[in-house]
Amino acid sequence: MPPAQDELSESEEEYVEALYHMYEEGKSNVKTSELAERLGVSPASVTEMLRNSLTKKNLVEYIPYKGASLTPLGREVAARVVRKHRIAERLLMDVAGVNWDECHEEACKLEHALSDEVADKLAASLKNPETCPHGNVIPSSIGEEKGEGGKPLVSFNPPLKVRVVRIIKESRDVLRRLASLGIMPGVELKLVRKAPAGGPIIVDSGCLQVVMGRELAEVIMAVPVDGE
């Protein structure tokens, strides 16, 4: 039986949620320094949380100098936190009219206050959306996750047409930049050129050509369009 919501502190939820997101990005084992950078805390704070809290609750497997990963129980608990966050995003954008580039940060404030039962009722009232506004899958109430994972845009080679499926870095600056370029889930892009040696990528959205750096292209997850 997973820990009840009130058995985890907000900080503990933030840690398992961060590990869940990094797992979604392809990192099954996360270094202490990587987790510290993601959460904006010191490596010492990360080590203390992993050793003295999350491992004792069987949420994380931690090996010093090697890294941390979610246990099956930890993944289930983290999925519940992520589910509440992404449902809150849909509520804020679809019902309250919060902007696409702002709903992630606002949902961070709501996710810890929602119970699983309320989150389920909100999901039902929203007709059980499958993804958040940024294309990331909303896990089921039992932690199952299905959907198109995609690969980073930077991993494809031109000429190729792809469809954007999700954005994995949901900071306001990144989302605002992508919105200004018209790059959102569902949009098809044609890769025109990828400069060598880590240079920029040029894509064509059908309306305009966009030059973007590799860092931005790494957070755009896409799949090839059928027939390509």
Backbone torsions as a table, in degrees:
resi	resn	phi	psi	omega
1	MET	NA	119.8	-179.2
2	PRO	-61.6	151.9	177.0
3	PRO	-57.9	142.4	175.7
4	ALA	-69.0	158.8	-176.5
5	GLN	-56.0	-40.8	-175.6
6	ASP	-75.9	-2.3	176.5
7	GLU	-87.9	-11.9	178.9
8	LEU	-111.3	137.8	174.7
9	SER	-76.3	164.3	177.3
10	GLU	-60.5	-37.7	179.2
11	SER	-64.7	-41.5	178.4
12	GLU	-63.3	-40.4	177.2
13	GLU	-62.4	-39.5	-179.9
14	GLU	-62.9	-39.3	-179.2
15	TYR	-66.2	-50.4	-177.7
16	VAL	-67.7	-32.0	176.9
17	GLU	-65.2	-43.0	179.0
18	ALA	-62.6	-42.6	178.0
19	LEU	-63.6	-36.1	178.2
20	TYR	-64.2	-45.2	179.3
21	HIS	-62.8	-40.3	-178.8
22	MET	-70.1	-30.7	173.5
23	TYR	-66.0	-41.1	176.7
24	GLU	-59.8	-30.8	-179.2
25	GLU	-84.4	1.6	175.4
26	GLY	102.4	7.4	-179.8
27	LYS	-103.7	102.4	-179.3
28	SER	-80.4	-23.9	178.0
29	ASN	-129.8	123.7	-171.0
30	VAL	-112.7	128.3	177.4
31	LYS	-71.6	152.4	179.3
32	THR	-57.0	-41.4	-178.9
33	SER	-65.4	-36.7	179.2
34	GLU	-66.5	-42.2	179.8
35	LEU	-68.8	-37.2	177.9
36	ALA	-62.9	-42.3	179.4
37	GLU	-65.8	-40.9	-179.6
38	ARG	-62.8	-40.3	-175.1
39	LEU	-92.2	-11.7	-179.5
40	GLY	71.8	36.7	179.1
41	VAL	-127.3	175.5	-179.4
42	SER	-80.7	151.6	174.9
43	PRO	-56.7	-33.5	178.9
44	ALA	-64.2	-39.5	178.0
45	SER	-64.7	-38.9	178.4
46	VAL	-63.7	-46.9	-179.4
47	THR	-59.4	-43.4	180.0
48	GLU	-62.8	-43.9	180.0
49	MET	-64.5	-43.2	-179.2
50	LEU	-64.9	-46.2	-175.7
51	ARG	-73.1	-45.0	-168.3
52	ASN	-96.9	-6.8	-177.9
53	SER	-132.0	-64.2	-169.9
54	LEU	-69.6	-35.6	177.1
55	THR	-71.0	-34.9	-179.9
56	LYS	-68.4	-25.9	177.5
57	LYS	-93.3	8.2	178.5
58	ASN	59.4	33.8	178.2
59	LEU	-97.5	-25.0	-175.3
60	VAL	-137.0	142.2	169.4
61	GLU	-102.4	120.2	-175.4
62	TYR	-125.0	127.0	176.2
63	ILE	-119.7	115.7	-178.6
64	PRO	-52.0	137.4	178.8
65	TYR	70.3	-0.2	177.9
66	LYS	-117.1	-41.5	176.3
67	GLY	135.5	-171.2	-175.2
68	ALA	-131.9	151.1	175.1
69	SER	-146.2	154.7	178.7
70	LEU	-74.0	137.8	169.7
71	THR	-75.8	169.3	174.4
72	PRO	-53.9	-41.1	177.4
73	LEU	-65.6	-42.8	179.6
74	GLY	-62.0	-39.1	178.7
75	ARG	-64.9	-39.1	179.0
76	GLU	-65.4	-44.4	179.5
77	VAL	-64.5	-43.6	180.0
78	ALA	-63.4	-38.9	179.9
79	ALA	-61.7	-34.2	178.4
80	ARG	-67.3	-38.7	177.4
81	VAL	-66.0	-45.4	179.9
82	VAL	-63.0	-39.9	178.4
83	ARG	-57.7	-47.1	-179.4
84	LYS	-63.7	-39.2	179.9
85	HIS	-62.9	-47.4	-174.6
86	ARG	-74.1	-29.6	172.4
87	ILE	-67.7	-40.3	177.3
88	ALA	-61.6	-39.2	176.8
89	GLU	-59.4	-45.3	-179.1
90	ARG	-64.6	-41.3	178.1
91	LEU	-60.5	-46.7	-177.2
92	LEU	-64.5	-41.4	-177.3
93	MET	-81.8	-47.3	-172.4
94	ASP	-76.9	-31.1	-176.2
95	VAL	-106.2	-48.2	-175.6
96	ALA	-85.7	-14.2	177.7
97	GLY	78.4	21.7	177.0
98	VAL	-69.6	142.0	-176.5
99	ASN	-61.8	153.0	-179.6
100	TRP	-56.3	-36.9	-176.6
101	ASP	-87.7	-0.9	-177.5
102	GLU	-114.6	-20.1	-171.1
103	CYS	-68.2	-26.8	179.5
104	HIS	-63.7	-50.1	-177.8
105	GLU	-65.0	-36.7	178.4
106	GLU	-68.7	-36.4	-179.8
107	ALA	-67.2	-28.7	176.9
108	CYS	-58.5	-30.3	-179.0
109	LYS	-79.2	-22.5	-174.8
110	LEU	-96.2	-30.4	-168.6
111	GLU	-58.4	-35.7	-176.1
112	HIS	-77.7	-16.3	-178.5
113	ALA	-92.2	-14.7	-177.1
114	LEU	-85.8	135.6	170.9
115	SER	-83.3	162.8	177.5
116	ASP	-60.4	-37.9	-177.9
117	GLU	-65.5	-43.5	179.1
118	VAL	-66.7	-39.7	178.6
119	ALA	-60.8	-40.5	178.6
120	ASP	-64.5	-39.3	179.4
121	LYS	-68.2	-38.4	176.8
122	LEU	-64.5	-42.2	179.2
123	ALA	-60.9	-42.6	179.3
124	ALA	-63.3	-41.0	-179.6
125	SER	-67.6	-24.3	178.1
126	LEU	-93.1	8.8	179.8
127	LYS	66.6	36.6	173.0
128	ASN	49.3	65.9	178.4
129	PRO	-62.0	147.8	-177.7
130	GLU	-88.8	-25.0	-178.4
131	THR	-135.7	162.1	172.3
132	CYS	-77.9	173.8	-179.3
133	PRO	-60.0	-17.7	-178.0
134	HIS	-100.4	10.2	173.8
135	GLY	89.7	-2.0	-179.7
136	ASN	-80.1	137.5	-173.1
137	VAL	-65.5	136.4	173.1
138	ILE	-86.8	113.4	179.5
139	PRO	-60.0	154.2	176.2
140	SER	-70.1	174.0	-178.7
141	SER	-66.3	-14.2	177.5
142	ILE	-110.1	14.3	172.5
143	GLY	91.0	-0.5	178.4
144	GLU	-72.7	145.4	-178.7
145	GLU	-135.2	123.8	178.4
146	LYS	-131.2	145.8	178.6
147	GLY	153.0	177.1	-179.9
148	GLU	-80.8	118.1	178.7
149	GLY	-77.4	-44.2	-178.2
150	GLY	74.0	174.8	175.6
151	LYS	-127.2	156.2	179.5
152	PRO	-58.0	139.7	179.5
153	LEU	-53.1	-34.7	-177.2
154	VAL	-65.4	-18.2	-176.3
155	SER	-83.6	-11.4	-179.6
156	PHE	-90.0	156.0	178.7
157	ASN	-116.5	137.4	178.7
158	PRO	-75.8	159.3	-2.5
159	PRO	-84.7	133.5	-178.3
160	LEU	-159.6	141.9	175.0
161	LYS	-102.5	131.1	-179.5
162	VAL	-129.5	162.6	175.3
163	ARG	-116.8	129.4	178.1
164	VAL	-70.5	129.3	179.1
165	VAL	-111.1	-30.2	179.3
166	ARG	-164.8	161.5	177.8
167	ILE	-116.8	121.6	-171.8
168	ILE	-94.5	-11.9	174.0
169	LYS	-113.6	111.3	-170.0
170	GLU	-104.4	30.9	176.1
171	SER	-68.8	153.0	-176.6
172	ARG	-59.8	-41.3	-177.8
173	ASP	-63.7	-44.5	179.8
174	VAL	-64.2	-46.6	-178.1
175	LEU	-65.6	-38.4	178.3
176	ARG	-64.5	-41.1	178.2
177	ARG	-62.0	-47.2	-179.0
178	LEU	-65.2	-39.7	178.0
179	ALA	-62.0	-38.7	-179.8
180	SER	-66.6	-24.8	178.7
181	LEU	-92.6	-5.5	-178.4
182	GLY	75.2	22.1	-178.7
183	ILE	-101.0	106.7	-178.7
184	MET	-142.6	166.9	177.4
185	PRO	-54.6	136.2	-179.1
186	GLY	98.3	-19.3	-179.2
187	VAL	-76.7	137.2	176.2
188	GLU	-96.5	137.0	-179.0
189	LEU	-127.1	143.9	172.9
190	LYS	-106.5	121.0	176.8
191	LEU	-74.4	120.2	-176.9
192	VAL	-96.5	-45.2	-176.8
193	ARG	-156.2	143.6	173.3
194	LYS	-126.9	109.8	-176.5
195	ALA	-66.6	146.7	179.6
196	PRO	-72.2	170.5	174.5
197	ALA	56.5	40.6	176.4
198	GLY	74.7	17.5	179.4
199	GLY	-73.7	-178.7	-175.6
200	PRO	-70.3	166.7	177.7
201	ILE	-114.6	139.9	176.2
202	ILE	-111.5	125.4	178.0
203	VAL	-125.5	153.5	178.9
204	ASP	-117.0	120.3	-179.7
205	SER	-90.9	-0.5	-176.0
206	GLY	97.8	-25.1	178.3
207	CYS	-106.7	-34.0	-179.9
208	LEU	-158.0	159.6	173.5
209	GLN	-93.6	138.0	-175.6
210	VAL	-122.3	131.5	173.3
211	VAL	-102.5	121.7	-178.8
212	MET	-132.3	151.1	177.3
213	GLY	-74.9	162.0	-179.5
214	ARG	-61.2	-35.1	-177.9
215	GLU	-60.6	-42.1	178.0
216	LEU	-70.2	-40.4	-178.7
217	ALA	-65.3	-21.9	-179.6
218	GLU	-73.8	-21.3	-177.2
219	VAL	-96.9	-2.6	178.6
220	ILE	-97.4	111.2	-179.8
221	MET	-94.3	134.0	-174.3
222	ALA	-142.7	166.1	174.8
223	VAL	-130.7	149.6	176.6
224	PRO	-62.8	143.6	175.3
225	VAL	-74.1	141.8	-179.2
226	ASP	-51.5	134.4	178.5
227	GLY	95.3	-10.4	-179.2
228	GLU	-90.0	NA	NA
